[in-house]
């Protein structure tokens, strides 16, 4: 079977690419001193390049310890460093990272013992141990990638595919070598191992290319979240909720569908801060944000627009009563806000709501009326919802 690929050329090209990518990752690490994942990935590229060169040198140099044991040590270390970089990138608690680091070092020590016991009497079997170790590491990496981000980006999925295929490939190599070692014999073993090696080199190089893409993609999403989200509550900030609300308004107007806007303000919030302190006040705001998220739907647009004031933009189904939703929100805040972090308090809120009508030319018009309704609720004694007279649902064509 002729693969049509010149293996030495492919190997040297892969080594060169890994060295270049490793240098780039090391440079990024020095630019971003707070992200050690780039250092670990750079070392992984260096380990793969070094291990590949040493393994290839066995045809030229009679130094089995260097071309056998040391080469396999580097080749096994490379995927482990990739996994450790993923763990670091996931920003897990420090204690969990330390536990993982100890487990990784322990696993690598066992791996070294296994290849040390097999590389002289059975060099092919030691390669099978490396393949099995790599397959296990890749399977853990697939799991780690699945929990790195709540919203999986394309580079993350590409890496998952690469790790999955690579793990299957390494497991296949381990099984083939084991079957041959036990004496069953595998027809065309050398050709099969050559094909596996070619794919291994390609997958390793693809992984090295995908790692920085994944890191930058997730980092960009985190930066976008910082720009769009309120840092205290995790809800949309003022700019984002107004932007998304304006889009919902345009969509509802174009589709002749119903839309409501709610403005909610906590009652006597300054008194809470003065009596209990700002840390309790912050916890109250987070509680209200959680309540809004729990009581409203995924397609509702919710944000904190300043201080203790919140906005919700609600796309409504035909016949849906938004006044019922508003009163349910107030009830949930009063019912579940009687105690915050062990402090007994009678938490309540006032709310103003408005239903979109033909006179509203923009979301700003609706917000202005909802704001007037909110202050009407405040003036009427608080802990209540107020709605202008046009609360009937418009006909939906």
N, C-alpha and C positions, 0 to 999 in steps of 0.2 A: 504493500500500500504506500503510494507516494503522496505525501501531504502537500507537495508543491511549495513548501516554505523552507527557506534556508535558515535552519535553527540558529547557528552562530550569529548570523546577521540580526535575526529577531531578538536574540538574547542581548546583544550589545546595544541595540536600539532601545530596548526596554530598560536596561541599566542606565543608559544616558538620560532617558526621560525621567526615571525615578530620581536620579541625582539632581536634575534641574528642578523637578517639582519639590524635592526635599529642600533644596536651597531656597526656593520661593517661600515654602512654608516656614522655614527658619527665619527668613527676613520678616515675614508677617508676624511671627512670634515676637520679634524684637520691637516691631512697631506697636503691637498690642500686648504689652507685658502682662496683662491680666488674663490672658487666655492661653494657658499652658497646653491646651489640646493641640495647637499648631506645632509646638515643640515635639510632642509625642508623635504626631503624624510625620514630621520631618525625620525623626529618628527611625520611624517605621520604613520610610522610603530608603534611608541609608542602610538599614539592616537588610532589606530585600536586595538592594544592589550589591552589597558586600557578600551576602550569602550566595547570590547567583554567580558572581565572579569566582568565588572560591570553589563552588561546586563544579563549574566549568573547567577549572584549572586541574581537576583530577586526571584529565587526559594528558596533561603536560608535566605535572609535578608529582613525584612519588612522596607525598606527605599526607598519609591517610588521616592523621589527626586534624590537620588544618582543612583539607578538602572534604573531609567527612564530618567529623564531630563539630568543628567550628562553623562550617558552612550550614549544617542542619540547625545548629543553635541559632544562627542569625535568621534563617528562613522561618523557624518557629517563633522567634521573637517578633518578627515583623507584624503578623496579624494581631498578636497580643498587644503591641503598642498602639495599633489602630483602635482596638477595643478600649484600651485605657484612655485614649484620646476622646472617644465617644462618651465615655463615662464622665470625663472632665467637662466636655462640652454640654452635657445634660444638666450641669449645675445642681447636682444632687447635694444633700446635706453633707457637711464635712465628715461626720462620723461614718456615713455610708461609703463615702469615697475611700476613707482609710481602710475600712473592712474589705472593700473590693481590691484595693491595692495589695493587701496582705494575701488575699486569696489568689490573686494573679501571680504574685511572686512564688507562692507555694506550688501552684500548678506548673509554673515554669521550672521550678526546681525538680519536680517529679519528671517532667519531660526530659530534662537534661540527664537525669539518672537513667531513663529508659534508652535514650539514644546512645548514652555512654556505654551501656551494657550490650548494645547490638551493633554498633557501627563497624567493629572489627570482625567479629565472627559472622555477621550477616548484614552487610551494608545495605542490601535491598530492603531488608526488614526495618532498618532504622529509617529509611525513607517512608515506609508505611506508617511508622510511628509519627513522623512529622506530618504526614497527610491527615492522619486521624486527629492529631492535636489541632491542626489548622481548621479542620471541619467543625470541631467542637467550638472553637473560638468564633468562627463565622456564624454559627447558629445562635450564639449568645449575642453577637453583634446585630443580627436581624431583629431580635427581641428589643435590644436597647434602642434601635432606630425607631421602633414602633411607639415608643413612649417619650421620644425627645421633644416632639412638638405636638400640640393639640391639632394643629392644621398641618398635614403632611404636604410638603412641597415636592415638586417634580424631582429635584436632585436627591431628596431623601428616598423617594421610591426607586430611583435608579440605583442608589446604593443598596437598597434592600434586595433588588433583583440580582445585582452583582454578587452580594454576599451569599444569597441563596444558591445561585448557580455555582459559585466557587466552593461552597460547602458540599454540595452534591458531588462536584467533580473530585474534591479531595477525599470524600468518603468512598467514592468509586475506586480511586487509586489505592486507598488503604485495603479495600476488599480484594482487589485484583492481586496485590502484592501478598496478602495473607493466604489467598487460595494457592498461589504459586509456591509460596514457602512451605505450605503443608504437603506439597508433593502432588497436588491434583493436576498441575500444569495448566497454563493458559496459552492457547494458540496465539502466535503473533504478539507475545508479551512486550517485546522491545518497541514494536510499532505502536502498540496501544499506549504504552507509557510515554512515548514521544508525542503522540497526539494530546494526551493529558497535559504534558509539560507545556506544549505550545499554548493551549487554552489557559493554563495557569498563568503564564507570562502575560497574556493579553488581558485577563481579568484583573491581575494585580496592577497592571499599568492603568486600566480603566478606573479602578478604585482610587488610585493615587490622584487621578484627574478629577474625580467626582467629589472627593473629600472637601477641597476648598470651596467648590461650588455649593455644596450642601451647607457649609459653615456660613458663607456669605448670604445665602438665601434665608436661613433661619435668623441670622443677625439682622437682616433687613426687615423681616417681619416683626422682630422684637422692637426695632427702632420705630417702625410704623405704629406699633401698638402704643409705644411711649408717646408718640405724637398725637394719636387719636383717642387715647383712653385717659380717664381721670386716674391719677396715680393712687388715690386713696381708696376708691370704690371699685375700680375696674370697669365702670360704665363709660360710655362715650363722654368726652368732654364737650364743652359748649360748642366749639367750632364744628366738631364731627356730628353732633346730634342735629345741629341746624342744617348741615349739609345733607345728611341722610334724610332728615325730615322734609327738606325741600324736594328731594328726589321722589319721596313717597307722595308728596302733594301733587307733583306734576304727573306722576303715574296714575293717581286716583282721578285727577281731573281729566286726563286723556281717556281713561277707561270708564268714566262716569260711575265710579264706585265711591263708597263711603269712606270717610277718614275723620278721625277725632284727634284732638290734642288735649292732653291733660297737663296742668301745671300744679305741682305739689310742693308745699313748703311746710317744714316742721314747725310746730307751735312751741314758742318759748325756748328756742334752742340756745339762745345766749344764757338763759338761766341754767340750763344743763351744764354748759361750759364753766360758768362761774361757780356752780355748786360742786360739780364732780371733777372738773379739770378737763383739759383738752384731749387727753387720751381716751376718756370715756366718751367725750363728744365725737371723736373720730370713730369709735366703735359703734355709736348710734348711727352715724352716717353709713357705715358699712352694713349695719343691720337693715336700714331702709333700702339700700341698694340690693341686698339679697332678697328682701321681700318683693321688691319690684320685679326682679328677675324670676322669682318663683311664681308670682301671681300672673305675670304677663306671658305672652307667647313668644316663640323664637323670632317671628317676623315683626314683632313690635319693636320700635326704636326708642331706647331709653337712655337718658344721659343726665349727668349732674352739671348744672349750668352755673353754679356758684354758691358758696356757702352751704345753706341747708335747702336749696331749691333744686327740684328735679323736673324734667320734662319727659313725657311719653307721647309718641306719635303712633296712633293705632290704626292700621288698615282694617276696616270692618267688613264682615260678611253681610250679605243682605239680611235685614231684620235684626241684626245684632245690636243689643242695647248697651251703649258705652257708659251710660250712667250707672248701670249695675256693676260694670267693671270698676268704675271709680269708687263706688261705695264699698265694694269688696276690698279694694286696696286699703282704704282708711280703716276698715274693720280689722284687717290683718295686722296693720301697724299698731293699733290700740290693743289688740288681743295678745300679740306676741311681744310687744314692746313694754310690757309691765315690769320686766327685769332685764337689765343689761349688765353682764359681767358681775352678777351678785348685787347690783344696786337696784333697789326698788324705785321705779319712776313711772309716772302716768304719761307715757309717750303718746302723742297724738299729732295729727297733721291736718292742714287745711288744703283744699283742692278746688281748682277752677277748671272746668271742661268746656270745650266748644266742638260742635260738629260742623264739618265743612259744608258751606252753602254756596250758591251762585255768586253771592256778593263778595266772597273772599277771592282776591286776586293772587294771593301768595300765602306762604306759610306765615310770614310776618303778620299778616292781617289776623290770622287765627290766633297767633301767640298774643297779640295785643288784647283780643277779647278774652282769651283764657286768663290773662294776667288781671284784667278787670274783675273777672269772676272770682279769681283767687282772693283778691283783696276784699271783695264783698263777703266771702266766707270768713275772712279774718275779722271784719267789722261786725259780723253777726254772731260772734262768740267763739270762733275757731272750732276745730275738730268736726268739720262738716264739709260737704261738697256743694258748690254752686254752679249752675249752668244757665246760660242765657235761654231765652224763650224758644229758640229754634232747635229743639232737641228731637224733633221728628226725623226719622230716617228718610233721606231722599229716595225717590224711585230710581231703581237701577235698571238700565236698559240692557 
